[in-house]
């Protein structure tokens, strides 16, 4: 890859990231979420086994004590509950409540609706997803 192409791609990704981040902040205000709690909420997928709190900390690149604080904030709002892992009771997980699933879906909908990527066709979105996955897997 040429230096010019690399610079162009990185510049475009930074621009899209900034646009999505700005639009996400608008949605966060409406939902009463902070960026850190929204990032954690985003990772809590109701359709897969819950992740251990330590794995969530690793994915968010933060100390596990931060996840404890963020988990408590989500619990106080009734959006999530800390529970033992379904297959290993020694491991703690964070699971969305029905209210948390609703807020998470509203967050995703708001970001998707106002994303600069919304102008891509479904085929283009799938193609971009494959390319980004390939790039991330190469890290």
C-alpha positions in Angstrom: 0.0 0.0 0.0 1.3 3.4 -0.9 1.9 6.0 1.8 -0.6 8.3 0.2 -3.3 5.6 0.0 -2.7 4.7 3.7 -2.9 8.3 4.7 -6.1 8.8 2.7 -7.8 5.7 4.2 -6.8 6.6 7.8 -8.0 10.2 7.3 -11.4 8.9 6.0 -11.7 6.4 8.9 -10.9 9.2 11.4 -13.5 11.4 9.8 -16.2 8.8 9.9 -15.3 7.9 13.4 -15.6 11.5 14.5 -18.9 11.9 12.8 -20.3 8.7 14.4 -18.9 9.8 17.8 -20.6 13.2 17.5 -23.9 11.8 16.5 -23.7 9.1 19.2 -23.2 11.8 21.8 -26.5 13.4 20.8 -28.2 10.1 21.2 -26.5 9.6 24.6 -27.9 12.8 25.9 -31.4 11.8 24.9 -31.0 8.4 26.6 -29.3 9.9 29.7 -26.1 7.8 29.2 -22.4 8.8 29.5 -20.0 7.7 26.8 -18.4 5.0 29.1 -21.8 3.5 30.1 -22.9 3.5 26.5 -19.8 1.8 25.4 -20.4 -0.9 28.0 -24.1 -1.2 27.1 -23.1 -1.5 23.4 -21.0 -4.6 24.3 -23.7 -6.4 26.2 -25.3 -8.4 23.4 -28.5 -10.2 24.5 -28.2 -12.8 21.8 -24.9 -14.3 23.0 -23.5 -15.8 26.2 -22.6 -13.0 28.6 -19.0 -12.0 28.8 -17.0 -12.1 32.0 -16.4 -8.7 33.6 -12.6 -9.0 33.0 -13.3 -9.6 29.2 -15.5 -6.5 29.1 -12.6 -4.5 30.7 -10.2 -5.9 28.1 -12.5 -5.0 25.3 -12.9 -1.4 26.6 -9.2 -1.2 27.3 -9.8 -0.2 31.0 -9.1 -1.5 34.5 -11.6 -4.1 35.8 -12.4 -1.6 38.7 -13.8 0.7 36.0 -16.1 -2.0 34.8 -17.3 -2.5 38.4 -18.2 1.2 38.6 -19.9 1.2 35.2 -21.8 -2.0 36.0 -23.0 -0.4 39.2 -24.2 2.7 37.3 -26.1 0.4 34.8 -27.6 -1.6 37.7 -28.8 1.6 39.5 -30.7 2.5 36.4 -32.2 -0.9 36.1 -30.4 -1.6 32.7 -28.2 -4.5 33.7 -27.5 -7.0 36.4 -24.3 -8.7 37.5 -24.8 -12.5 37.6 -22.6 -15.6 37.8 -21.6 -17.0 34.4 -24.0 -19.7 33.2 -21.2 -22.3 32.9 -18.8 -21.1 35.5 -20.3 -19.7 38.7 -17.0 -18.3 39.9 -17.0 -15.8 37.0 -19.1 -12.6 37.2 -20.9 -11.3 34.1 -23.1 -8.3 33.3 -26.5 -9.1 31.7 -29.0 -6.6 30.2 -32.4 -6.4 31.8 -35.4 -5.9 29.5 -35.1 -2.2 30.1 -31.4 -2.3 29.2 -32.2 -4.2 26.0 -34.6 -1.5 25.0 -32.1 1.3 25.7 -29.4 -0.6 23.9 -31.6 -1.0 20.8 -32.6 2.7 20.9 -28.9 3.6 21.1 -28.1 1.4 18.1 -31.1 2.7 16.1 -30.1 6.3 16.8 -26.5 5.8 15.7 -27.4 3.7 12.7 -30.1 6.2 11.5 -27.7 9.1 11.7 -24.5 7.4 10.7 -22.7 8.5 7.6 -22.7 4.8 6.7 -26.5 4.9 6.4 -26.1 6.2 2.8 -24.5 2.9 1.7 -26.6 0.2 0.2 -27.0 -3.0 2.2 -24.6 -4.8 -0.2 -22.0 -2.0 0.4 -22.5 -2.2 4.1 -21.9 -6.0 4.0 -18.8 -5.4 1.9 -17.5 -2.8 4.3 -18.2 -5.1 7.2 -16.1 -7.9 5.6 -13.2 -5.5 4.8 -13.2 -4.0 8.3 -13.4 -7.4 9.9 -10.5 -8.6 7.7 -8.4 -5.5 8.7 -9.2 -5.9 12.4 -8.4 -9.6 12.3 -5.0 -8.8 10.9 -4.1 -6.8 14.0 
